[in-house]
Amino acid sequence: MDKVLSLLGLAKKAGKAKSGGFQTDRAVKDGTAKLVIVAEDASDRTKKQYRDACAYYNVPLMIYGTKETLGHAMGEELRSGMAVLDEGLARAILPGIRKGKTEKE
């Protein structure tokens, strides 16, 4: 497991991450999301919804991993999107994502 996925698991265990469409969307809209991560294999419609919401609410959005790897990191099944709620964890995760394929912020 890479560092990004380890940090996502840590964020989940610490209660500093939300996953799934409804919870992620709510975190973006209520201002608690510091970073949104969307799976590379999420549908174009899902990516657009996250992209539009994050642009409107000024939340960084990154494309990383697959639904399976994100879900596994969160201790869940498949997850197409998730929100990191802690600024420090978001800052720690970003460099690891930027090393690979990324979505423009």
Backbone bond lengths (Angstrom), bond angles and torsions (degrees), N, CA, C in turn:
res aa  C-N    CA-C-N  psi(-1)  N-CA   C-N-CA  omega(-1)  CA-C   N-CA-C  phi
1 M - - - 1.460 - - 1.525 108.43 -
2 D 1.312 116.40 136.09 1.455 118.98 -178.62 1.534 111.53 -82.53
3 K 1.320 114.90 172.24 1.468 121.29 -175.53 1.524 112.21 -61.52
4 V 1.330 116.91 -40.42 1.467 120.58 -179.42 1.522 110.09 -60.08
5 L 1.324 116.74 -48.58 1.459 119.99 -178.62 1.529 111.34 -65.81
6 S 1.332 117.01 -35.11 1.464 120.37 175.91 1.526 110.87 -63.14
7 L 1.328 116.60 -43.17 1.463 120.46 178.83 1.524 111.61 -66.93
8 L 1.324 117.21 -34.76 1.466 120.19 176.72 1.526 110.45 -65.00
9 G 1.332 116.42 -41.29 1.465 120.12 176.61 1.516 111.49 -63.15
10 L 1.323 116.49 -41.14 1.464 121.59 177.49 1.526 110.49 -62.53
11 A 1.334 116.25 -43.11 1.466 120.59 178.61 1.528 110.55 -60.70
12 K 1.310 116.98 -42.62 1.471 120.99 179.34 1.524 110.56 -62.66
13 K 1.329 116.43 -47.72 1.470 120.28 -179.13 1.521 112.22 -63.02
14 A 1.337 116.32 -31.70 1.464 121.18 179.85 1.526 112.42 -83.04
15 G 1.330 116.66 -1.94 1.465 119.98 -178.31 1.521 112.51 75.78
16 K 1.327 117.13 21.44 1.460 121.96 -177.00 1.524 112.19 -109.82
17 A 1.328 117.22 24.07 1.462 121.17 177.46 1.520 109.10 -147.43
18 K 1.306 115.01 146.39 1.464 122.57 175.41 1.516 107.43 -124.52
19 S 1.321 116.66 142.21 1.457 119.02 178.99 1.516 109.91 -132.81
20 G 1.324 114.08 162.31 1.451 119.42 -176.23 1.520 109.89 92.79
21 G 1.304 115.01 153.49 1.455 121.14 -174.17 1.510 114.83 -56.73
22 F 1.330 117.72 -51.73 1.461 120.62 -174.97 1.524 111.60 -65.86
23 Q 1.331 117.15 -48.13 1.465 120.24 -177.33 1.527 112.24 -66.73
24 T 1.328 116.59 -38.92 1.464 120.45 178.83 1.518 110.11 -65.97
25 D 1.315 116.54 -45.63 1.471 121.03 179.42 1.528 110.66 -60.46
26 R 1.309 116.50 -42.58 1.462 121.01 179.75 1.530 111.21 -63.80
27 A 1.346 116.74 -41.00 1.467 120.56 179.59 1.528 110.83 -64.22
28 V 1.323 117.13 -37.41 1.469 120.55 177.83 1.524 109.51 -65.75
29 K 1.322 116.43 -48.21 1.463 120.69 -175.36 1.521 113.82 -70.37
30 D 1.329 117.98 -31.35 1.473 118.22 -179.72 1.530 112.62 -90.59
31 G 1.337 116.73 3.07 1.458 120.48 173.62 1.513 115.84 84.42
32 T 1.324 118.86 6.69 1.458 119.86 -179.03 1.530 112.89 -88.96
33 A 1.317 118.45 -16.61 1.470 121.76 -179.92 1.530 109.81 -75.78
34 K 1.317 116.53 127.44 1.469 122.10 176.80 1.522 110.68 -102.50
35 L 1.328 116.46 -18.83 1.463 122.85 179.94 1.517 107.79 -159.46
36 V 1.320 117.03 136.51 1.464 121.68 174.11 1.518 107.75 -115.94
37 I 1.322 115.09 133.90 1.457 121.71 178.36 1.521 107.78 -118.59
38 V 1.323 115.69 129.07 1.463 122.00 179.98 1.523 108.15 -118.99
39 A 1.318 115.94 138.69 1.460 121.52 -179.63 1.522 111.15 -67.23
40 E 1.322 115.95 143.76 1.461 121.42 178.52 1.519 111.99 -59.41
41 D 1.340 116.80 -33.65 1.460 120.28 -176.80 1.532 113.01 -95.13
42 A 1.329 116.62 14.79 1.472 119.49 173.54 1.525 108.08 -68.47
43 S 1.310 116.49 156.01 1.467 119.85 -179.26 1.529 110.56 -65.95
44 D 1.316 115.94 156.22 1.466 120.54 177.91 1.526 110.80 -59.26
45 R 1.324 116.63 -36.83 1.470 121.05 179.01 1.531 110.46 -63.73
46 T 1.324 116.69 -44.29 1.466 121.27 178.98 1.527 110.35 -62.91
47 K 1.325 116.68 -46.00 1.473 120.22 178.96 1.524 110.84 -59.96
48 K 1.328 116.69 -41.56 1.460 120.34 179.93 1.529 111.22 -64.61
49 Q 1.330 116.90 -41.98 1.464 119.90 179.52 1.528 110.69 -61.15
50 Y 1.336 116.56 -47.05 1.463 119.82 178.18 1.528 110.98 -64.44
51 R 1.326 116.69 -43.34 1.465 121.41 -178.74 1.524 110.38 -59.93
52 D 1.327 117.16 -46.25 1.464 121.28 -179.01 1.526 111.64 -64.93
53 A 1.336 116.33 -45.33 1.469 119.99 -179.33 1.521 110.81 -64.75
54 C 1.324 117.07 -43.71 1.461 120.23 -179.31 1.522 111.65 -66.21
55 A 1.320 117.55 -37.31 1.461 120.52 177.45 1.522 110.18 -64.77
56 Y 1.330 116.66 -43.77 1.459 121.17 -178.20 1.536 111.48 -64.94
57 Y 1.345 116.62 -42.72 1.462 120.92 -176.61 1.532 112.91 -94.91
58 N 1.345 116.80 6.85 1.463 122.80 176.90 1.534 112.86 57.03
59 V 1.320 115.78 52.40 1.461 122.94 177.77 1.525 107.78 -115.07
60 P 1.344 118.34 130.60 1.468 119.95 178.19 1.531 110.70 -61.13
61 L 1.323 115.64 140.62 1.463 122.28 179.69 1.521 108.54 -126.77
62 M 1.320 116.22 131.21 1.456 121.42 178.07 1.523 108.89 -128.98
63 I 1.325 115.65 145.53 1.454 122.01 174.45 1.519 106.48 -100.17
64 Y 1.339 116.88 124.92 1.472 119.34 -176.12 1.522 110.62 -156.63
65 G 1.296 116.24 138.48 1.455 121.92 172.88 1.522 113.44 67.83
66 T 1.308 114.44 -170.23 1.457 121.73 177.89 1.520 108.68 -114.59
67 K 1.316 115.67 169.58 1.471 119.43 177.09 1.524 109.99 -58.72
68 E 1.316 116.35 -37.29 1.461 120.36 -179.33 1.532 111.87 -68.52
69 T 1.343 117.66 -45.69 1.464 119.33 -178.42 1.531 111.78 -68.85
70 L 1.332 117.43 -38.78 1.465 119.60 176.29 1.520 110.93 -64.43
71 G 1.326 116.29 -43.70 1.460 120.22 178.06 1.512 111.88 -61.38
72 H 1.321 116.36 -44.28 1.465 120.60 179.94 1.533 110.86 -61.54
73 A 1.328 116.83 -42.83 1.462 121.13 178.95 1.527 111.40 -61.72
74 M 1.334 116.25 -31.74 1.465 121.22 -178.87 1.524 112.40 -88.98
75 G 1.340 117.33 -2.20 1.455 120.10 -178.37 1.517 111.95 74.65
76 E 1.311 115.94 27.10 1.458 122.34 -177.36 1.526 108.89 -126.10
77 E 1.316 115.77 -175.46 1.467 120.35 173.02 1.521 107.91 -78.90
78 L 1.284 118.37 -128.57 1.458 122.60 -179.25 1.527 111.04 -80.01
79 R 1.321 116.27 137.95 1.462 121.75 176.24 1.522 108.35 -135.25
80 S 1.332 116.68 123.37 1.466 119.38 -179.83 1.522 111.34 -89.77
81 G 1.319 117.49 -20.07 1.455 120.12 -179.75 1.506 111.72 -153.57
82 M 1.327 115.08 155.28 1.459 120.35 177.50 1.511 109.71 -155.38
83 A 1.312 115.62 157.82 1.461 121.98 179.27 1.523 109.04 -121.00
84 V 1.314 116.08 134.47 1.461 122.36 173.26 1.522 106.26 -96.03
85 L 1.329 116.61 127.57 1.461 121.51 -172.53 1.526 114.37 -98.28
86 D 1.326 117.09 -8.09 1.461 121.53 -176.43 1.534 110.00 -108.29
87 E 1.310 116.86 127.92 1.464 122.10 -177.90 1.528 111.81 -60.92
88 G 1.320 117.29 -43.77 1.466 121.22 -179.72 1.517 112.33 -63.32
89 L 1.315 116.70 -43.66 1.464 119.83 177.42 1.524 111.20 -66.23
90 A 1.313 116.92 -39.20 1.465 120.16 177.93 1.528 110.44 -61.25
91 R 1.331 117.09 -42.63 1.473 120.91 178.07 1.525 111.56 -65.55
92 A 1.325 117.58 -33.76 1.467 121.10 178.84 1.527 111.73 -73.04
93 I 1.318 116.79 -31.92 1.466 121.70 -177.40 1.529 111.80 -78.38
94 L 1.314 118.07 -38.67 1.467 122.20 -174.08 1.535 115.03 -53.48
95 P 1.331 120.35 -46.43 1.473 118.41 -179.43 1.532 113.03 -60.51
96 G 1.307 117.46 -36.69 1.459 120.84 178.80 1.508 112.28 -66.20
97 I 1.313 116.71 -36.88 1.457 120.53 178.67 1.522 109.96 -72.63
98 R 1.311 116.93 -39.80 1.467 120.74 -177.00 1.526 112.81 -65.49
99 K 1.327 117.46 -20.77 1.461 119.98 177.30 1.525 111.25 -67.71
100 G 1.326 116.39 -29.06 1.459 121.29 -180.00 1.514 110.42 -101.63
101 K 1.318 114.54 -153.91 1.468 120.55 179.55 1.526 108.77 -74.05
102 T 1.319 117.74 132.28 1.460 121.23 -177.11 1.514 111.31 -132.47
103 E 1.313 114.03 164.31 1.454 122.82 173.24 1.522 106.09 -102.22
104 K 1.295 117.47 142.67 1.467 120.28 178.62 1.520 109.93 -64.23
105 E 1.331 114.59 138.10 1.480 119.26 179.49 1.494 110.85 -73.26
